[in-house]
């Protein structure tokens, strides 16, 4: 995909995520990401463990259960990366 088209699709996806009620949030939790992507939260978790899903942030102290958050821009990138452009 050309850089210009990538940027257009990225902006489009961020706007769509914002329109779903997430305009004031920079990061989303696993359940919210699953809703956006149309999958179960367990699928998002499995993708993360397999290194296949959107990039994420782990928040928390070492040795404790970390909170996993997904930046909105990374969700948008994940949606664009598999987009197939047709002629």
C-alpha positions in Angstrom: 0.0 0.0 0.0 1.3 3.4 -0.9 2.2 5.7 2.0 -0.5 8.3 1.2 -3.2 5.6 1.0 -1.9 4.1 4.3 -2.2 7.5 6.0 -5.7 8.0 4.7 -6.9 4.6 5.8 -5.2 5.1 9.2 -7.0 8.4 9.8 -10.2 6.8 8.6 -9.9 4.0 11.1 -9.0 6.3 14.0 -12.1 8.4 13.2 -14.2 5.3 13.2 -12.9 4.2 16.5 -13.5 7.7 17.9 -17.1 7.5 16.6 -17.7 4.3 18.5 -17.4 6.4 21.7 -13.6 6.3 22.3 -12.8 9.9 21.2 -11.5 10.9 24.7 -9.4 7.8 25.3 -5.9 7.3 24.0 -5.7 3.6 25.0 -8.3 0.9 25.2 -8.5 -2.3 27.2 -8.8 -5.9 25.7 -12.6 -6.0 25.8 -12.9 -2.7 24.0 -10.4 -3.8 21.4 -12.3 -7.0 20.9 -15.6 -5.1 20.4 -13.9 -2.9 17.7 -12.4 -5.9 15.9 -15.5 -8.0 16.2 -13.8 -10.9 18.1 -13.9 -12.2 21.6 -11.5 -10.8 24.3 -9.8 -14.2 24.4 -8.9 -13.9 20.8 -7.2 -10.5 21.4 -5.3 -12.1 24.3 -4.2 -15.1 22.2 -3.1 -12.7 19.4 -1.0 -10.7 22.0 0.6 -13.9 23.3 1.4 -15.1 19.8 2.7 -11.7 18.7 -0.1 -11.3 16.1 -2.3 -8.6 17.4 -2.0 -4.8 17.8 0.9 -3.5 19.7 0.2 -2.9 23.4 1.4 -1.3 26.6 1.8 -3.2 29.9 1.3 -1.0 33.0 2.2 -2.1 36.4 5.0 -2.9 38.8 7.4 -5.8 38.1 6.2 -8.9 39.7 2.5 -7.9 39.8 -0.3 -8.4 37.3 0.1 -5.9 34.6 -2.7 -4.0 33.0 -2.7 -4.4 29.2 -3.7 -1.4 27.2 -3.8 -0.8 23.4 -3.1 2.6 21.9 -5.8 3.7 19.6 -3.3 4.3 16.8 -2.0 0.8 17.0 -5.5 -0.6 16.7 -6.0 1.5 13.6 -2.6 0.3 12.2 -3.6 -3.3 12.8 -6.8 -2.8 10.8 -4.9 -1.2 7.9 -2.0 -3.7 7.8 -4.1 -6.5 6.4 -6.1 -4.3 4.1 -6.0 -5.5 0.5 -6.3 -2.7 -2.1 -8.1 -3.8 -5.3 -7.8 -2.2 -8.7 
